[in-house]
Amino acid sequence: MRASPSPAADVPARPAVSAADCGLLLIRITFGLLMAGHGCQKLFGIFGGEGLTATGKGFAALGYHPGTVFAAIGGGSEFLGGIGLALGLFTPLAAAALIGVMINAMVTVTAAHGLWATQGGVEYNVCIAVVALAIAAIGPGRLALDRPFRWGKGGWTEAAFALGLGGVTAAVALSL
């Protein structure tokens, strides 16, 4: 008499890399590198940006003093947050950096213009903040440098950390 196969034999093996893993990697790389490039515009004046001195003058005009220091913080947050998300490295911290910058942008520049970006509104900033928060919540995926670490799995704690730290740093910057 032949033994019946075990129930585990009927379950197909999970592929080493799924379409979801590749999709999340695509989002992280595209979004992260574009944000890093946006930071480079502020910091180094590349990709059509004005550089730190001119960006600092713009920040000073918005009430951030000294403007160059705040421009360096904003540009550095976009650059390092973008690189972190692209690599899936320190993902909740990278998300917090982008969320904090976007809160500042909404409060000081875009909120007065309504929702839609065509009128200079918050649409673009909200999208960036939400994508960063979602990546913190979902986790960077299996194709990330964070994979071996607890925070590399995503979850409520990671999302709360990203939103909380981004919000607190934005509040500090806005209050100075």
C-alpha positions in Angstrom: 0.0 0.0 0.0 1.3 3.4 -1.0 1.4 6.3 1.5 -0.6 9.3 0.6 1.4 12.5 -0.1 1.7 15.0 2.7 -0.4 18.2 2.5 2.8 20.2 2.1 3.5 18.4 -1.2 0.3 19.9 -2.7 1.4 23.5 -1.9 3.6 25.1 -4.6 6.9 26.5 -3.4 7.1 30.3 -3.1 9.3 31.7 -5.8 12.6 33.1 -4.6 11.7 36.5 -6.0 8.1 37.3 -6.6 6.5 39.9 -8.9 5.6 41.9 -5.8 9.2 41.9 -4.7 10.2 43.3 -8.1 7.4 45.8 -8.1 8.3 47.1 -4.7 12.0 47.3 -5.8 10.9 49.3 -8.9 8.9 51.8 -6.8 11.8 52.2 -4.3 14.4 52.7 -6.9 12.4 55.1 -9.1 11.0 57.1 -6.2 14.2 57.0 -4.1 16.5 58.1 -6.9 14.2 60.9 -8.1 14.1 62.2 -4.5 17.8 61.9 -4.2 18.2 63.8 -7.5 15.8 66.5 -6.1 18.1 66.8 -3.1 21.1 67.1 -5.4 19.5 70.0 -7.1 19.4 71.9 -3.8 22.8 70.8 -2.5 25.0 70.7 -5.6 23.1 72.6 -8.3 23.0 69.6 -10.7 20.1 68.3 -12.7 18.9 71.8 -13.3 19.0 72.9 -9.7 20.2 76.2 -8.3 22.6 74.9 -5.7 23.0 75.5 -2.0 23.6 79.3 -2.1 20.6 80.2 -4.3 18.4 77.6 -2.5 19.5 79.0 0.8 18.2 82.5 -0.3 14.9 80.9 -1.2 14.7 79.2 2.2 15.5 82.5 3.9 12.7 84.2 1.9 10.3 81.6 3.4 11.4 82.5 6.9 14.1 79.8 7.5 17.1 81.4 9.1 19.9 80.8 8.3 18.6 79.9 5.0 21.7 78.0 3.8 21.6 75.7 6.8 18.0 74.9 6.3 18.5 74.4 2.6 21.3 71.9 3.4 19.1 70.1 5.9 16.2 70.0 3.4 18.4 68.9 0.5 20.3 66.4 2.6 17.1 64.9 3.8 15.8 64.5 0.3 19.2 63.1 -0.9 19.8 60.7 2.0 16.1 59.8 2.4 15.9 59.0 -1.4 19.1 56.9 -1.3 17.9 55.1 1.8 14.6 54.2 0.1 16.3 53.2 -3.2 18.6 50.8 -1.4 16.0 49.7 1.2 18.4 50.8 3.9 17.2 52.3 7.2 13.9 52.4 5.5 11.8 54.0 8.4 14.4 56.7 8.9 14.6 57.4 5.2 10.8 57.7 5.0 10.9 60.0 8.1 13.4 62.3 6.3 11.1 62.7 3.3 7.9 63.0 5.3 9.5 65.8 7.4 10.6 67.8 4.4 7.2 67.4 2.7 5.4 68.6 5.8 7.6 71.7 5.8 7.0 72.2 2.1 3.2 71.9 2.6 3.1 74.3 5.5 5.4 77.0 4.1 4.8 76.9 0.4 2.0 74.8 -1.1 -0.9 74.6 1.4 -1.9 78.2 0.6 -2.5 77.2 -3.0 -5.0 74.4 -2.4 -4.8 70.8 -3.5 -3.7 70.6 -7.1 -0.1 71.1 -8.2 -1.3 73.0 -11.3 -2.2 75.8 -8.9 1.0 75.3 -6.8 -1.0 73.2 -4.3 0.0 70.3 -2.0 -0.8 67.4 -4.4 2.9 66.6 -5.1 4.0 66.9 -1.5 1.2 64.7 -0.3 2.0 62.0 -2.8 5.7 62.0 -1.8 4.8 61.8 1.9 2.2 59.0 1.4 4.6 56.9 -0.8 7.3 57.2 1.8 4.9 56.3 4.6 3.5 53.3 2.7 7.0 51.9 2.1 7.8 52.2 5.8 4.5 50.4 6.5 4.9 47.7 3.9 8.6 47.3 4.4 11.3 47.6 1.7 10.7 44.0 0.5 13.0 41.0 0.1 15.3 42.8 -2.3 16.5 45.4 0.2 19.6 45.9 2.4 17.2 46.1 5.4 16.0 42.6 4.9 17.9 41.0 7.8 16.8 43.6 10.3 13.6 43.8 12.3 12.7 47.2 10.7 13.2 45.6 7.3 9.8 43.9 7.6 7.7 47.0 7.8 4.6 47.2 10.0 2.7 49.6 12.2 5.7 50.4 14.4 7.8 51.3 11.5 5.1 53.5 9.9 4.4 55.2 13.3 8.1 55.8 13.7 8.4 57.4 10.2 5.4 59.5 10.6 6.2 60.5 14.2 9.8 61.4 13.5 9.0 63.2 10.3 6.3 65.2 12.1 8.4 66.1 15.1 11.4 67.2 12.9 9.1 69.2 10.7 7.6 70.9 13.8 11.0 71.7 15.2 12.1 73.2 11.9 8.9 75.2 11.6 9.2 76.5 15.1 12.8 77.8 14.8 
